[in-house]
Amino acid sequence: MFPIWEHKDLVVISRKALREFGRKYSDAREPLAAWLTAVTNADWKNTAAVKETFKDADFAGDKVVFNIAWNRYRLIAFITYKVRTVGCATWKWSRGCGRGGKRAEP
């Protein structure tokens, strides 16, 4: 078996969580599949490379915020460039933002 840092594709941790989220929110299913394809085929070495793939990605400390389904959902992930892994840290639901910046729950 090859060490993870020699793996051709980026390794995505929490694929199960992605599938479960897609089952729960069907409008996120196809955008998540497209995100997963783009990520696993990426060859990111730094944040600039991530921005080339996802121009609307934001960086907050050691996390990357990806907009999913035209910004209805936000996938907050961490990327370990040296070992070529992307881990899904948490989700933020951005659909239904109300006045005053308050968000409606799903």
Secondary structure, 3 states (H helix, E strand, C coil): CCCHHHCCCCEEECHHHHHHHHHHCHHHHHHHHHHHHHHHCCCCCCHHHHHHHCCCCEEECCEEEEEECCCCEEEEEEEECCCCEEEEEEEEECCCECHHHCECCC
